Amino acid sequence: MSDIEIASLLDQSQLQEIADGDVLFDTGNTIENVYIVTSGNIYLCVKAPRGAMCLIQVVESGCSFGIAEMLTGQPASFAALAPADGEVILIPKKALLAAMASNEALLSNLMTSVCTQIYVLYAAYGDELAMPYGMGYSSEARACEARRTAALPRHM
């Protein structure tokens, strides 16, 4: 992207300070922005079958999330939680779509990001996603839930 295109996109975006324990959005919410972490980390978590929050990904500074959900209009399949103070940039859907329409490299990078997020989700929950309907909650899934739940800060 050119400096002018970046400046235009940033003019339409919003810098948001986040505090330890903030929920940026919850499972089932509609996402109207792409989030870029500028400082701190964001935890992407899903609710496990037993109700505990399980960590599926840590989004570090310089990385983004929410792209697939924003582009498809599907409800979020995960919650985004702040484990500590930080900042994120919110890029509105309309601004991002306009930038994508005029920049093939941006479109390619976003597609790579979406594919990576799908891969991470499948790697984390592939066994559970493939479990036939009505089957029990496997011991492997319980162990996975326990490991991921243990990684979360106590206040979540």
Secondary structure by P-SEA (a helix, b strand, c coil): ccaaaaaaaaaabbbbbbccccccccccccccbbbbbccbbbbbbbbcccbbbbbccccccccccaaaaaaacccccbbbbbcccbbbbbbcaaaaaaaaaacaaaaaaaaaaaaaaaaaaaaaccccccccccccccaaaaaaaaaaaaaccccc
